[in-house]
Amino acid sequence: MTEQPQFSIKVDQNKYLSENGREVHAIVSVESTGGPTGVAQATSAAEVIIIDTSGSMSYPDAKLRAAIAAAQVAVDTIRDGVNFAIISGANTASMVFPQHPTLVPADANTRGQAKQALSRLQAHGGTAIGSWLRLADQLFDAHQEGIRHAILLTDGKNQHETDEELSAALARCSGRFVCDCRGVGTDWEVEELRKVSSAMLGSVDIVADPKDLVADFQAMTEAAMGKAVADVALRVWTPQTAKLRFVKQVLPTVEDLTGKRKDSAPLAGDYPLGAWGAESRDYHISVEVTPAGLGKELRVGWVKLVVPGGPGQEDVELARGNILAQWTDDEAASTRLNPRVAHYTGQAELADAIQQGLQARKDGDEDAATARLGRAVQLAEEAGNDEITSLLRKVVDVVDPATGTVRLKKNVEKADEMSLNTRSTKTVRTRK
């Protein structure tokens, strides 16, 4: 029997509330260590690569050539025995390899055939991302037990289906596989691709220069091959006297999970976290409670990491932790901010400030853009988020980072603006 990864939960919070205090905040850190490689070998896995082959991928031709090379490297990175397929996406989705809509196990022979089929790809037609996801979903249908991962690459806007059609496809596919999304070049919409990655519990990023696609595809495939446990959920129980305000992932990226809740018991709900390898992620949970009186201590949240069982199957519990509240008249205790809660609250505000600032700049509202991006500079500086700070400096001239005093740059490369927007949700751990 292969060694299973070990999961742990650590809760960081200030449990003390004033006599009438109602808001409880906690940072729940989930970590998985050991056994990912061994377990991944013993875990069934499926991989689907979706390449945009719309007409624009041949302007310039380097885009399609780079996408083909990247997909070929991804195919080489897929582990022996992992079921895989490749989809070509245009106005509709079609099979590149195998020819029929099914997944085949990776071996030297099927890898060679897949790479050969990729080399024959040509670009024509439009973009209908929802149809691409539906075909991927059909392929994953027979493989719902194991790790299910897709890579989606596009270079353009989703012009050949309606927003409603894309939303319907996302509603259909959400929870059935994880999808990492990449935009190559600068003619695609960040918000559109973020909508896809967010629904599919994946990442979104820009690859401004097509030549960087190979390394990016290899890294994404390696990460997928390292996943060991599929369909993990954060189960949060709150007492009848409490109301759950929100559940947000805050590391490695900011992602609001509140709307993804599925009730699992009368007072508990599951928040999907996708597949896990050896990694750690942090979640911010906020609970509104009814004051219970001075000196009283209550459990106001019970957090469990679970793999929910299917019909007739038991849930598997991986780790658990408590969120507490205690009412006190010690003002120093009740007003103390937990540093990790404060840090991640700032990081979530940072992502909002960047996105609002860039939208204001696009809308021609220079005052609002300057104010929001200035606030972003200040928050990034406070958090020690050096990657975001350097991306912000390509869009604004920083006069004083401590006060957030900035001037908008007159000429900004579109790729720099899109990189800042795409990566605005990336967070860093609190400084030691």
Secondary structure as UniProt FT lines:
FT   STRAND          6..13
FT   STRAND          16..17
FT   TURN            19..20
FT   STRAND          23..33
FT   HELIX           36..42
FT   STRAND          45..52
FT   HELIX           55..58
FT   HELIX           61..77
FT   TURN            80..81
FT   STRAND          83..89
FT   STRAND          93..97
FT   STRAND          104..105
FT   HELIX           108..119
FT   HELIX           129..140
FT   HELIX           141..143
FT   TURN            144..145
FT   STRAND          147..154
FT   TURN            159..160
FT   HELIX           163..173
FT   TURN            174..176
FT   STRAND          178..184
FT   HELIX           190..199
FT   TURN            200..201
FT   STRAND          204..207
FT   HELIX           210..212
FT   HELIX           213..225
FT   STRAND          229..237
FT   TURN            240..241
FT   STRAND          242..251
FT   STRAND          255..256
FT   HELIX           258..260
FT   STRAND          262..265
FT   TURN            266..267
FT   STRAND          268..276
FT   STRAND          279..289
FT   TURN            294..295
FT   STRAND          297..307
FT   TURN            311..312
FT   STRAND          316..327
FT   HELIX           331..334
FT   HELIX           339..362
FT   TURN            363..364
FT   HELIX           366..383
FT   HELIX           386..392
FT   TURN            393..395
FT   STRAND          396..400
FT   TURN            401..404
FT   STRAND          405..408
FT   HELIX           414..422
FT   HELIX           423..425
//
